[in-house]
Amino acid sequence: MPAKTGSRDAPGNCRGNRPPVEQLVHISDFYLSPGGSSERVFCIAPKLPARGLSIKARRCGGKRGYPLLELPTAEAFGQLDRGDIHDAKTIVALMWLRAKLGSEGG
């Protein structure tokens, strides 16, 4: 994981409240199109709370601001199962979260 992950000064990051790097967990890193692109995505998440988890997401980039979206994990997993989510980073993160919660009895 790059040393600057979670830095407020890292290019392309949304501004707002983010945990310090020490409180982040590396989920995965992957190439969007191996052999066709050198763009590599680093997928991270804050350490999981003991309870009271909800999903929060914000779209970054562009000239427009995007509102923060917050929904219960059950709804996020429902959208994942229905195929409503088309963003690879979000799919990877939600699949990781579901497996992590299942392995911790959550």
Sequence and secondary structure as in RCSB ss.txt:
>XXXX:A:sequence
MPAKTGSRDAPGNCRGNRPPVEQLVHISDFYLSPGGSSERVFCIAPKLPARGLSIKARRCGGKRGYPLLELPTAE
AFGQLDRGDIHDAKTIVALMWLRAKLGSEGG
>XXXX:A:secstr
  TTTT TTSTT   S    GGGEEEEEEEESSTTT   EEEEEEE   SS  EEEE    SSS    EEEEHHH
HHHHHHHT    HHHHHHHHHHHHHHHHTT 
